Amino acid sequence: MEFRTFGTVSLTALVAVAAASIPATPLPGQSLAADTAIAADTVGAGTGTFGRMHMLLERTILNVDVLTLDVRVGPSTADRIDELLAKPREFGGLSDSVAAAALEATDVLARIEFHRNVGLTRFLGGIRDNLRRATRAGIVTPAQFRSISADLPHWYSFLADRDIRSGDRMYQRVRFDTLRTVYVGAEGDLLLDQVDVGPERRLAVLGGYFAPGSDFREGLVASVLDAVGSD
């Protein structure tokens, strides 16, 4: 297991780590025992009618499944999305409004499950591509992009000789300005348990998912709109 802390550890960070041992209901396709084993905190996120988003990312003309992404948001964000969907005409572009609400969330749990082997270089390239989109949208600054981009190879150095394997899972837990990242190998080994502190960490994760043009925004927002038959 690898545990690293970056930045100044605040009281918020300590509370988040202490709270990260009490799981709630399991994520889709995952047992409660597995969530307990990695101590990924699910308390508070995913409640409410619109507390969850889900998508399948496909690549190549053959529509090969690459990964599934599940995003849980806290009750306040779920309530905001519920309000948007209840009065869509008052808010104009509904897709943009839902994405904006998700971007403002401070209580989030994201779970990625990989369905194909992926090289580390390709994986980091995908993160940087989505982070660039977040930068262009003004969600993170150019300086924050450069700093995070430069740190990525260090953070994911445990994958250098292994790469990503089908069945691997990664969890990202956001609580205000604290980001906890947990990576579990397909064999069940805990390969990374890392805490980062700073508002740019939350913005980088959520911007990568919900910035205009990101690989994930359209699918995640559609999963909410489809749930109520919106278009």
C-alpha positions as CSV (number, residue, x, y, z in Angstrom):
1,M,0.0,0.0,0.0
2,E,1.2,3.5,-0.7
3,F,0.0,6.4,1.4
4,R,1.1,9.9,0.5
5,T,0.0,13.4,1.6
6,F,0.6,16.6,-0.4
7,G,0.1,20.1,0.6
8,T,-0.8,21.3,4.1
9,V,-2.9,18.8,6.0
10,S,-5.9,20.7,7.4
11,L,-8.5,19.7,10.0
12,T,-10.8,18.9,7.1
13,A,-8.3,16.3,5.8
14,L,-7.9,14.6,9.1
15,V,-11.7,14.4,9.6
16,A,-12.1,13.0,6.1
17,V,-9.5,10.3,6.7
18,A,-11.0,9.4,10.1
19,A,-14.5,9.1,8.5
20,A,-13.3,6.9,5.7
21,S,-13.8,3.7,7.5
22,I,-17.6,3.5,7.6
23,P,-19.1,2.3,4.2
24,A,-22.7,2.6,3.2
25,T,-24.4,0.7,0.4
26,P,-22.1,-0.9,-2.2
27,L,-21.5,0.7,-5.6
28,P,-23.0,-1.0,-8.6
29,G,-21.4,-4.3,-9.4
30,Q,-19.3,-4.2,-6.2
31,S,-19.9,-6.0,-2.9
32,L,-20.1,-4.3,0.4
33,A,-17.2,-6.4,1.6
34,A,-14.9,-5.0,-1.1
35,D,-15.8,-1.4,-0.2
36,T,-15.1,-2.2,3.4
37,A,-11.8,-3.8,2.6
38,I,-10.5,-0.6,0.9
39,A,-12.1,1.7,3.4
40,A,-13.5,4.0,0.7
41,D,-15.9,6.3,2.5
42,T,-19.4,6.2,0.9
43,V,-21.3,7.9,3.8
44,G,-23.4,10.9,2.6
45,A,-22.8,10.5,-1.1
46,G,-25.3,8.9,-3.4
47,T,-28.4,9.5,-1.4
48,G,-31.4,11.2,-2.9
49,T,-33.2,10.5,-6.2
50,F,-30.5,12.2,-8.3
51,G,-27.5,11.4,-6.2
52,R,-25.9,9.0,-8.7
53,M,-24.6,9.3,-12.3
54,H,-23.3,6.4,-14.4
55,M,-21.7,6.0,-17.8
56,L,-19.8,3.5,-20.0
57,L,-16.8,4.8,-21.9
58,E,-16.2,3.1,-25.2
59,R,-13.3,3.5,-27.6
60,T,-12.5,2.6,-31.2
61,I,-15.0,2.0,-34.1
62,L,-15.7,-1.4,-32.6
63,N,-17.2,0.2,-29.5
64,V,-14.9,-1.7,-27.1
65,D,-15.8,-1.1,-23.5
66,V,-12.9,0.7,-21.7
67,L,-14.3,1.6,-18.4
68,T,-17.4,2.4,-16.4
69,L,-17.7,5.5,-14.2
70,D,-20.1,5.9,-11.3
71,V,-20.3,9.3,-9.6
72,R,-22.2,9.8,-6.3
73,V,-22.9,13.3,-5.0
74,G,-24.0,14.5,-1.6
75,P,-27.6,15.4,-0.7
76,S,-27.3,19.1,-1.3
77,T,-26.1,18.6,-4.9
78,A,-28.7,15.9,-5.5
79,D,-31.4,18.3,-4.2
80,R,-30.1,21.0,-6.6
81,I,-30.3,18.6,-9.5
82,D,-33.8,17.6,-8.5
83,E,-34.8,21.3,-8.5
84,L,-33.3,21.8,-12.0
85,L,-35.2,18.8,-13.4
86,A,-38.4,19.9,-11.7
87,K,-38.4,23.3,-13.4
88,P,-36.3,22.9,-16.6
89,R,-37.8,25.8,-18.4
90,E,-36.6,28.2,-15.7
91,F,-33.0,27.2,-16.1
92,G,-32.5,27.1,-19.9
93,G,-29.8,24.6,-21.0
94,L,-30.6,21.7,-18.7
95,S,-27.5,19.7,-19.5
96,D,-25.2,22.6,-18.8
97,S,-27.1,23.4,-15.5
98,V,-26.8,19.8,-14.3
99,A,-23.1,19.7,-15.1
100,A,-22.6,23.1,-13.4
101,A,-24.3,21.7,-10.2
102,A,-22.0,18.7,-10.2
103,L,-18.9,20.9,-10.7
104,E,-19.9,22.8,-7.5
105,A,-20.2,19.6,-5.4
106,T,-18.0,19.3,-2.3
107,D,-19.2,15.8,-1.3
108,V,-18.4,13.3,-4.1
109,L,-17.4,9.7,-4.6
110,A,-16.3,8.5,-8.0
111,R,-15.6,4.9,-8.9
112,I,-13.9,3.8,-12.1
113,E,-13.7,0.2,-13.1
114,F,-11.5,-0.7,-16.1
115,H,-12.7,-3.3,-18.6
116,R,-9.5,-3.5,-20.7
117,N,-5.8,-3.4,-20.1
118,V,-4.6,0.2,-20.6
119,G,-1.0,1.4,-20.8
120,L,0.2,4.0,-18.2
121,T,1.1,6.5,-20.9
122,R,-2.3,6.3,-22.5
123,F,-4.0,6.6,-19.1
124,L,-2.0,9.7,-18.1
125,G,-2.7,11.2,-21.6
126,G,-6.4,10.8,-21.1
127,I,-6.2,12.6,-17.7
128,R,-4.3,15.4,-19.2
129,D,-6.6,15.8,-22.2
130,N,-9.6,16.2,-19.9
131,L,-7.7,18.5,-17.6
132,R,-6.9,20.7,-20.6
133,R,-10.6,20.9,-21.3
134,A,-11.2,22.0,-17.7
135,T,-8.4,24.6,-18.0
136,R,-10.0,26.0,-21.2
137,A,-13.3,26.2,-19.4
138,G,-11.7,28.2,-16.6
139,I,-12.3,25.5,-14.0
140,V,-8.6,25.2,-13.1
141,T,-5.9,27.7,-13.9
142,P,-3.0,27.1,-16.4
143,A,-0.6,27.0,-13.4
144,Q,-2.7,24.4,-11.7
145,F,-2.8,22.4,-14.9
146,R,1.0,22.5,-15.2
147,S,1.5,21.5,-11.6
148,I,-0.9,18.6,-11.6
149,S,0.2,17.4,-15.0
150,A,3.8,17.3,-13.9
151,D,2.9,15.3,-10.7
152,L,0.8,12.7,-12.4
153,P,3.7,10.3,-13.3
154,H,4.8,10.4,-9.6
155,W,1.3,9.8,-8.3
156,Y,0.8,6.8,-10.5
157,S,4.3,5.5,-10.5
158,F,3.1,2.2,-9.0
159,L,1.6,1.4,-12.4
160,A,4.9,1.9,-14.3
161,D,5.8,-1.8,-14.5
162,R,2.2,-3.1,-14.3
163,D,0.0,-0.8,-16.3
164,I,-3.8,-0.9,-15.8
165,R,-5.5,-4.3,-16.0
166,S,-9.0,-5.2,-16.7
167,G,-10.9,-5.4,-13.4
168,D,-8.8,-2.7,-11.7
169,R,-10.9,-0.2,-9.7
170,M,-10.1,3.4,-8.7
171,Y,-12.0,5.4,-6.1
172,Q,-11.8,9.2,-5.7
173,R,-13.4,10.7,-2.6
174,V,-13.9,14.4,-2.4
175,R,-14.8,16.2,0.8
176,F,-14.5,19.9,0.4
177,D,-10.8,20.5,-0.4
178,T,-9.6,17.0,0.4
179,L,-9.2,14.3,-2.2
180,R,-8.6,10.7,-1.3
181,T,-7.6,8.4,-4.1
182,V,-7.8,4.6,-3.6
183,Y,-6.6,2.1,-6.3
184,V,-7.4,-1.6,-6.1
185,G,-6.0,-4.1,-8.5
186,A,-8.1,-6.7,-10.2
187,E,-6.6,-9.3,-7.8
188,G,-7.9,-7.3,-4.8
189,D,-4.6,-5.8,-3.8
190,L,-4.6,-2.2,-2.4
191,L,-2.1,-0.4,-4.6
192,L,-2.6,3.2,-3.6
193,D,-4.2,5.1,-0.8
194,Q,-3.4,8.7,-1.2
195,V,-4.7,12.0,0.3
196,D,-4.2,15.4,-1.4
197,V,-5.3,18.7,0.0
198,G,-6.2,21.8,-1.9
199,P,-9.2,23.3,-3.8
200,E,-7.5,22.5,-7.1
201,R,-7.6,18.8,-6.4
202,R,-11.4,18.8,-6.2
203,L,-11.7,21.1,-9.3
204,A,-9.3,19.0,-11.3
205,V,-11.3,15.8,-10.6
206,L,-14.7,17.3,-11.2
207,G,-13.5,19.4,-14.1
208,G,-12.1,16.3,-15.8
209,Y,-15.5,14.7,-15.5
210,F,-17.8,17.6,-16.2
211,A,-15.9,20.2,-18.3
212,P,-17.4,20.9,-21.8
213,G,-16.0,18.3,-24.2
214,S,-14.6,15.9,-21.6
215,D,-14.9,12.2,-22.2
216,F,-17.4,11.8,-19.4
217,R,-19.6,14.9,-19.2
218,E,-22.2,13.8,-21.9
219,G,-22.7,10.3,-20.5
220,L,-22.9,11.3,-16.9
221,V,-25.4,14.1,-17.5
222,A,-27.4,11.8,-19.9
223,S,-27.8,9.2,-17.1
224,V,-29.6,11.8,-15.0
225,L,-31.8,13.2,-17.8
226,D,-32.7,9.7,-19.0
227,A,-33.9,8.8,-15.5
228,V,-36.7,11.4,-15.9
229,G,-37.2,11.0,-19.6
230,S,-35.7,14.4,-20.4
231,D,-33.8,15.3,-23.6
